């Protein structure tokens, strides 16, 4: 679709009317979607703020526990792809906890190889 702002007076006005209508419909679809998302987010914020201050963090942690991906899941894909998917979906505390737990369980040789890989130099 041509950029309507760049249109010149010698164009077919009927064609422009249809293009403008499509742009307006797309705008309202986008606007409605954002309004609905904003309303949903506002309801969550209102729910959090209506909790006793002592319960707010527990409420949010409970929500996160229900929507997070949990343990890595097997999708019959390459193990590095699966690990990458899980790491993308995990929270920062989960990534830190699993990274440290996995590192602690590596053999000394694997730890040295890992440190060499992530630092780009020989392990101390």
Secondary structure, DSSP 4 states (H G I P E B T S, - for coil): ---GGG--TTS-HHHHHHHHHHHHHHHHHHHHHHHHHHHHHHHHHHHHHHS-GGGHHHHHHHHHHHHS--S----SS-HHHHHHHHHHHS-HHHHHHHHHHHHHTS-HHHHHHHHHHHHSS---
